[in-house]
Amino acid sequence: MSRRARIAVIGVGNEFRRDDGVGWAVIDRLRARELPADAVLATCDGDPGRLIGLWEGARLAVVVDAAHTHPGSPGRVHRLALDAGLLPPPSATSSHGLGLGEAVELARVLGLLPERLIVYAVEGADSDYGTGLSPAVAAAVAPLAEAVEAELTPYLTSRERT
């Protein structure tokens, strides 16, 4: 299979900063599912260079990250789609110094964006040091994993659908 056929699913965050670990929790949930053979599951701390390296050459990249909004609604999920263009202005901010927006812009300038990029941003309640998600964010993990899996369906080859 060509490198261009690859699907990248990336959980961004820090599992030791409470709700900032939601991306990692979704990836853990997806590891237990039967996904397309060319789907690569990865976690990342949000560094733009590492993000670009993980989605480089992908037909589809799905990124799950925590977001902080004011006022916020912990557990609410935002979906943003990018088709080889510019992301709309974010309605939420990253919990990382240099975040996903900078990675997308850098990848655009360098010609390294995936063909399609889907971002799921989950509003968090607690990014203090520690492990475990707040109840509202934890409740979003299972439905979000299902939504991410549904994003992959159109990218299955006919062999994988049978």
N, C-alpha and C positions, 0 to 999 in steps of 0.2 A: 504494500500500500504506500502511496506517495506521502511524503511529509506534509503536503498541502491538505491531505484528507484528515489530518489530525484534529481532534477535539480536545481543548484544554479546559478543565474546570478547576478554578483556583480559589481557595479559601484564604482570605487576607486577614491578618490581625495578629494578636498576641494572646495565646490561651492563658497567660498568667496576668491578664488585665480584665478579668471578669467578662463583661459583654463584648469586649473587643475580640473575644475568641469565637464569636458566632460563625465566622467563615470556616474555622477549623472544625467546629462541631458539625456543620453541614457536610463537609468533606468526609468526616468520620462516618456519618450516616450513609453517605453515598457509597463508601467502600464496601458496605454490606449488600449492595444492590448489584444486579447484573446489568452492566452498562455496555455500550458499544465497544468492540475490541480496540478501536483506535482512540478511545477516550482516555486521557491522561488526567489523573486526579493529583493535585499538588496543594501544598500550603506555602504561604509566603508571608514575610513580615511587612510587606507593602513597599519595599524598596523599588523605585521605578525600574532600575536596571534588571533586577530579578524578575519583576512582573513581565517586562518585555521579553526576556529570555524564555519565560514559560509559555507565552502565547505566540511567540514568533513562529510563523509558518502555519498557524492553525486556520482552518476554515471557520471554526466557531470557537470563541472563548467565552466562558461564563465565569464571572468573578462575583464572589460573595464577600461582603465587607460590612463592618459595623459603621454606623453613621451617628453623628450628634446633631440634633436639630433643636432650635429654640423657637417656640416651645416644642417639646418633643412628645411623642407618643410611643413609649417603649414597646418594641415588638412589631411596630408597623414596618412593612416592607415596601421599598420603592424599587421599581424596575425601570432601567434605562437601556435603550437599544441604540447601537451605533453600527451603521453599515458603511464602513470605509469612508467616514466623514468626520464631522466634529460632534462631540458630545454636547447636548444642550447644557446651559448653565445648571450646575447642581442645585438641588433643593436642600441638600444636606452636605455637611463637610466631613472629611475624613478624620479619623482619630490619629492619623500619622502626620508627621511634620511635612514631608513631601508625600503626596498621596497619589491616588489613582488618577486624578485629573492631570497631574504633571506627567505621569507615565503615559497616559493616552496622548497628550500633546507631543511629548518627545517621540513616541512611536509614530505618530502621524508625520512629523517632520522627517524622520528617518526612513519612512516607508515600511514600517514594521508592524502596522496594525493588522490584526486578523481580519479575514473577510467580513466577519460579523462578531460584534462584541456585545454581550448582554451583561449588565451590572445589576446585581441585587444588593441594595443597601438597606440594612436593618437598623432601625433606630434603637439605640441602647439606653439603659437606665444607669449603669454603673460601670465605670472603667477604672476603678481603684485596683490596687494590687490584690491578687488573689485568684483563685480558680472557681469555676462554676458560673453559669449564666444566671441572670435575674429570672424570676418566674415568667415574666412577659416575653423575654427574648427566648428562653428555653422553649416556650410554647410555639414559637415561630419556626423552630428548626425542622420538625417533621414535614409540615406543609411546604416549607421552602425547598427541602430536598426533593419532594415530589415535583414542584414547579421546575426545578433545575433539570430533573430527569426528563420532564416533558419537553424542555427546550432542545434536548438531544434527538428526540424522535425523528424530526425531518432529516437528520443527518445520517440515519442508519442506512446502510446499503441494503439492497433488496435481499441479499443472502442473510443478513442479520435479522430481517423482519420475519423470515419464515421459521 
